């Protein structure tokens, strides 16, 4: 963000319409406000925001200025929250005023004002959220969705078996296929399926733009909308390119579903459900497509990234892996892989899932909220319009809650193996497991599906395979970089960079079980989700 600040400083001299006092007051800190790092006139703290990994600086500042501190970013007041008690008080108990979204130039360009992730808190958001909740609530996941998840994970095991060197893509193929099947009734048969390649490509570009460090200058200084786009980072051009790719992608999916329905074939997909109820709901075609697209984009890559983090942790911690496998073997044996009904008998697997989410949270910074009404927090004033950021990384690495937070240690969850939704809704904020799904009214609506998908994926992979550090051609071990600065891709999400890993089946009997289970999945499940083309 430093180059942006230099641009802004140069721009100050050209803004002849802004008085000297007005320019100096922008970025200043009122004494009634929260503590925070010193700011400069006009730009506030923008010059201090790094171009990468801002959440690490937020965590450092939380220790210096308090676990809720204030930044001045141009014309915006921003509060960064790294406090369990205040997360519960503000996002849960005061959710009616802490659940909206700040204006976003990029989001408005790409998806407009009807996207469930970015729409303001109000009637439309509530109606959209209700549709998601009803389709992905816990009971629906267990009654309707688990058979599909188990089938796709049978193929994931088969994929690891026949192409172990492609370990980076198998989890995302699986999660993408689960979401594509549930949302559109069309599965992803391989990582070379065209819709899978297309989605991954434009999501990389979009998530890179959505990172906190990449928020464009017009969000902080609306006057920059008057400047040529090329002067301020070509944000408009880049956003419109992503918008075009996104629209083409989803128009094709929508057309497939409509054509299938027109031929008399309805499937139990989310899009079919929305189209069946469109007259009653009053949703436009665009709102329906945006809702389905939001779920696909959120559910495809995030869960897969957590599975990759788990694989990293297992390769680096063989004792943890062996303990988990010993437990699984007492429950399942070799003639079947774990199923969801084994959950209560496998608490250590739940602990590993929780630690994977806590240790390297896929969303290290929550999507910003917007305070819609003046509020006082611990004696300090937060004006309406304040942007509030949930520092997930800082909360998950809080030393007062987690001893040695940089260490992967599932034992920290001993006696806390319930599903994450139970801890998130509990008034006992001190006992919350992690903040990987967010908090309050904007908590991830797919939490029930994600929890079940992750548990089953981790259990099945541990049942089937050993994950070890790979060796180079000279026989030396190839390290896995889990440093948050160097080991993970920059952007909205914390995705592992490609890493080497040796994946081997645990026994011949398990290989045979995998092939048998995927053959059953082909006959009983996958046939229901074939692409019509």
Beta strands, then each sheet from edge to edge (+ up, - down):
strand 1: 68-73
strand 2: 76-81
strand 3: 369-370
strand 4: 375-377
strand 5: 380-382
strand 6: 387-390
strand 7: 465-468
strand 8: 488-489
strand 9: 495-496
strand 10: 502-505
sheet 1: 1+ 2- 6- 3+
sheet 2: 4+ 5-
sheet 3: 7+ 10-
sheet 4: 8+ 9-
end
